Amino acid sequence: MIMKSKNETKIVGESGKQEIIITREFEAPRELVFKAYTDPELLKLWLGPRGYEMHVDKFDARSGGEYRYIHTGKNGEEYAFRGVFHDITAPESAVQTFEFEGAKGHVSLDSAKFETLPDNRTRVTSISVFQSVADRDMMLRSNMETGVKEGHERLDELFEQGLVK
């Protein structure tokens, strides 16, 4: 069952800038939200658009660790992503590189900040900085917005069902 969240995912990519800023609030404590972002068993339950299965090749969420995962669609199409974690400070922040293997060499530097809000809520602010405005624009045209928003909805569902502990 798909539940409608009261929280909205905000994605901002200002014209001419090399960054995308994503902001989202969750009805869960910061420690649990951070865990959902850094535990591969949880990540594969929510990251990305609906209708795709996620396989985690490797996911070492520590400073210097690497990750690689693959989303597989209903028709067998595959989309692989990889990167390196540069700084993991639980439960406050994570900094990593991000690369879609279908566009090798177009790497962004992503940072996520996990902020405690009243009533046991959390705000996540993610900033992706691209090597060029063209790279940033390519990401915005890639339909990433759908994957990010649906992923956040799926994470809401995990929290509502008590599956993140």
Contacts in CASP RR format, 6 or more apart in sequence:
PFRMAT RR
TARGET T0000
AUTHOR 0000-0000-0000
METHOD contacts of the structure
MODEL  1
MIMKSKNETKIVGESGKQEIIITREFEAPRELVFKAYTDPELLKLWLGPR
GYEMHVDKFDARSGGEYRYIHTGKNGEEYAFRGVFHDITAPESAVQTFEF
EGAKGHVSLDSAKFETLPDNRTRVTSISVFQSVADRDMMLRSNMETGVKE
GHERLDELFEQGLVK
2 50 0 8 1.000
2 153 0 8 1.000
2 157 0 8 1.000
3 153 0 8 1.000
3 156 0 8 1.000
3 157 0 8 1.000
3 160 0 8 1.000
5 152 0 8 1.000
5 153 0 8 1.000
5 156 0 8 1.000
6 27 0 8 1.000
7 24 0 8 1.000
7 25 0 8 1.000
7 26 0 8 1.000
7 27 0 8 1.000
7 152 0 8 1.000
7 156 0 8 1.000
8 24 0 8 1.000
9 22 0 8 1.000
9 23 0 8 1.000
9 24 0 8 1.000
9 148 0 8 1.000
9 149 0 8 1.000
9 152 0 8 1.000
10 21 0 8 1.000
10 22 0 8 1.000
10 23 0 8 1.000
10 24 0 8 1.000
11 20 0 8 1.000
11 21 0 8 1.000
11 22 0 8 1.000
11 145 0 8 1.000
11 148 0 8 1.000
11 149 0 8 1.000
12 20 0 8 1.000
12 21 0 8 1.000
12 22 0 8 1.000
12 23 0 8 1.000
13 19 0 8 1.000
13 20 0 8 1.000
13 21 0 8 1.000
13 136 0 8 1.000
13 140 0 8 1.000
16 133 0 8 1.000
17 133 0 8 1.000
17 136 0 8 1.000
18 129 0 8 1.000
18 130 0 8 1.000
18 131 0 8 1.000
18 132 0 8 1.000
18 133 0 8 1.000
18 135 0 8 1.000
18 136 0 8 1.000
19 127 0 8 1.000
19 128 0 8 1.000
19 129 0 8 1.000
19 130 0 8 1.000
19 136 0 8 1.000
20 127 0 8 1.000
20 128 0 8 1.000
20 130 0 8 1.000
20 136 0 8 1.000
20 139 0 8 1.000
20 140 0 8 1.000
21 125 0 8 1.000
21 126 0 8 1.000
21 127 0 8 1.000
21 128 0 8 1.000
22 124 0 8 1.000
22 125 0 8 1.000
22 126 0 8 1.000
22 127 0 8 1.000
22 128 0 8 1.000
22 148 0 8 1.000
23 123 0 8 1.000
23 124 0 8 1.000
23 125 0 8 1.000
23 126 0 8 1.000
24 123 0 8 1.000
24 124 0 8 1.000
24 152 0 8 1.000
25 117 0 8 1.000
25 121 0 8 1.000
25 122 0 8 1.000
25 123 0 8 1.000
25 124 0 8 1.000
26 33 0 8 1.000
26 121 0 8 1.000
26 122 0 8 1.000
26 123 0 8 1.000
26 124 0 8 1.000
26 152 0 8 1.000
26 155 0 8 1.000
26 156 0 8 1.000
26 159 0 8 1.000
27 120 0 8 1.000
27 121 0 8 1.000
27 156 0 8 1.000
27 159 0 8 1.000
27 160 0 8 1.000
28 36 0 8 1.000
28 120 0 8 1.000
28 121 0 8 1.000
28 122 0 8 1.000
28 159 0 8 1.000
28 164 0 8 1.000
29 116 0 8 1.000
29 120 0 8 1.000
29 121 0 8 1.000
29 122 0 8 1.000
30 91 0 8 1.000
30 92 0 8 1.000
30 114 0 8 1.000
30 115 0 8 1.000
30 116 0 8 1.000
30 122 0 8 1.000
31 90 0 8 1.000
31 91 0 8 1.000
32 122 0 8 1.000
32 159 0 8 1.000
32 164 0 8 1.000
32 165 0 8 1.000
33 91 0 8 1.000
33 114 0 8 1.000
33 122 0 8 1.000
33 124 0 8 1.000
34 90 0 8 1.000
34 91 0 8 1.000
34 92 0 8 1.000
34 94 0 8 1.000
34 114 0 8 1.000
35 42 0 8 1.000
35 91 0 8 1.000
35 164 0 8 1.000
36 42 0 8 1.000
36 43 0 8 1.000
36 46 0 8 1.000
36 155 0 8 1.000
36 158 0 8 1.000
36 159 0 8 1.000
36 164 0 8 1.000
37 43 0 8 1.000
37 94 0 8 1.000
37 112 0 8 1.000
37 114 0 8 1.000
37 124 0 8 1.000
38 61 0 8 1.000
38 88 0 8 1.000
38 90 0 8 1.000
38 94 0 8 1.000
39 61 0 8 1.000
40 56 0 8 1.000
40 59 0 8 1.000
40 61 0 8 1.000
40 67 0 8 1.000
40 69 0 8 1.000
42 158 0 8 1.000
42 163 0 8 1.000
42 164 0 8 1.000
43 54 0 8 1.000
43 56 0 8 1.000
43 59 0 8 1.000
43 69 0 8 1.000
44 54 0 8 1.000
44 55 0 8 1.000
44 56 0 8 1.000
44 69 0 8 1.000
45 154 0 8 1.000
45 158 0 8 1.000
45 163 0 8 1.000
46 151 0 8 1.000
46 152 0 8 1.000
46 154 0 8 1.000
46 155 0 8 1.000
46 157 0 8 1.000
46 158 0 8 1.000
47 54 0 8 1.000
47 69 0 8 1.000
47 151 0 8 1.000
47 154 0 8 1.000
48 54 0 8 1.000
48 71 0 8 1.000
48 147 0 8 1.000
48 148 0 8 1.000
48 150 0 8 1.000
48 151 0 8 1.000
48 154 0 8 1.000
49 71 0 8 1.000
49 146 0 8 1.000
49 147 0 8 1.000
49 150 0 8 1.000
49 151 0 8 1.000
50 150 0 8 1.000
50 151 0 8 1.000
50 154 0 8 1.000
51 73 0 8 1.000
51 74 0 8 1.000
52 71 0 8 1.000
52 72 0 8 1.000
52 73 0 8 1.000
52 79 0 8 1.000
53 71 0 8 1.000
53 72 0 8 1.000
53 73 0 8 1.000
54 69 0 8 1.000
54 70 0 8 1.000
54 71 0 8 1.000
54 72 0 8 1.000
55 69 0 8 1.000
55 70 0 8 1.000
55 72 0 8 1.000
56 67 0 8 1.000
56 68 0 8 1.000
56 69 0 8 1.000
57 68 0 8 1.000
57 69 0 8 1.000
57 70 0 8 1.000
57 80 0 8 1.000
58 66 0 8 1.000
58 67 0 8 1.000
58 68 0 8 1.000
59 67 0 8 1.000
59 68 0 8 1.000
59 69 0 8 1.000
60 66 0 8 1.000
60 67 0 8 1.000
60 85 0 8 1.000
61 67 0 8 1.000
61 85 0 8 1.000
61 88 0 8 1.000
61 94 0 8 1.000
62 85 0 8 1.000
62 88 0 8 1.000
63 85 0 8 1.000
63 86 0 8 1.000
63 87 0 8 1.000
63 88 0 8 1.000
64 84 0 8 1.000
64 85 0 8 1.000
64 86 0 8 1.000
65 84 0 8 1.000
65 85 0 8 1.000
66 82 0 8 1.000
66 83 0 8 1.000
66 84 0 8 1.000
66 85 0 8 1.000
67 82 0 8 1.000
67 83 0 8 1.000
67 84 0 8 1.000
67 85 0 8 1.000
67 96 0 8 1.000
68 80 0 8 1.000
68 81 0 8 1.000
68 82 0 8 1.000
68 83 0 8 1.000
69 80 0 8 1.000
69 81 0 8 1.000
69 82 0 8 1.000
70 78 0 8 1.000
70 79 0 8 1.000
70 80 0 8 1.000
70 81 0 8 1.000
71 78 0 8 1.000
71 79 0 8 1.000
71 80 0 8 1.000
71 81 0 8 1.000
72 78 0 8 1.000
79 100 0 8 1.000
79 101 0 8 1.000
79 102 0 8 1.000
80 100 0 8 1.000
80 101 0 8 1.000
80 102 0 8 1.000
81 98 0 8 1.000
81 99 0 8 1.000
81 100 0 8 1.000
81 101 0 8 1.000
82 99 0 8 1.000
82 101 0 8 1.000
83 96 0 8 1.000
83 97 0 8 1.000
83 98 0 8 1.000
83 99 0 8 1.000
83 107 0 8 1.000
84 96 0 8 1.000
84 97 0 8 1.000
85 94 0 8 1.000
85 95 0 8 1.000
85 96 0 8 1.000
86 95 0 8 1.000
86 96 0 8 1.000
86 97 0 8 1.000
86 109 0 8 1.000
87 93 0 8 1.000
87 94 0 8 1.000
87 95 0 8 1.000
88 94 0 8 1.000
88 95 0 8 1.000
91 114 0 8 1.000
92 113 0 8 1.000
92 114 0 8 1.000
93 111 0 8 1.000
93 112 0 8 1.000
93 113 0 8 1.000
93 114 0 8 1.000
94 111 0 8 1.000
94 112 0 8 1.000
95 109 0 8 1.000
95 110 0 8 1.000
95 111 0 8 1.000
95 112 0 8 1.000
96 109 0 8 1.000
96 110 0 8 1.000
97 107 0 8 1.000
97 108 0 8 1.000
97 109 0 8 1.000
97 110 0 8 1.000
98 107 0 8 1.000
98 108 0 8 1.000
98 109 0 8 1.000
98 110 0 8 1.000
98 128 0 8 1.000
99 105 0 8 1.000
99 106 0 8 1.000
99 107 0 8 1.000
99 108 0 8 1.000
100 106 0 8 1.000
100 142 0 8 1.000
103 138 0 8 1.000
106 130 0 8 1.000
106 131 0 8 1.000
106 135 0 8 1.000
106 138 0 8 1.000
107 131 0 8 1.000
108 128 0 8 1.000
108 129 0 8 1.000
108 130 0 8 1.000
108 131 0 8 1.000
108 135 0 8 1.000
108 136 0 8 1.000
108 139 0 8 1.000
109 128 0 8 1.000
109 129 0 8 1.000
110 126 0 8 1.000
110 127 0 8 1.000
110 128 0 8 1.000
110 129 0 8 1.000
111 126 0 8 1.000
111 127 0 8 1.000
112 124 0 8 1.000
112 125 0 8 1.000
112 126 0 8 1.000
113 124 0 8 1.000
113 125 0 8 1.000
113 126 0 8 1.000
114 122 0 8 1.000
114 123 0 8 1.000
114 124 0 8 1.000
115 122 0 8 1.000
115 123 0 8 1.000
115 124 0 8 1.000
115 125 0 8 1.000
116 122 0 8 1.000
117 123 0 8 1.000
128 136 0 8 1.000
128 139 0 8 1.000
130 136 0 8 1.000
130 139 0 8 1.000
158 164 0 8 1.000
END
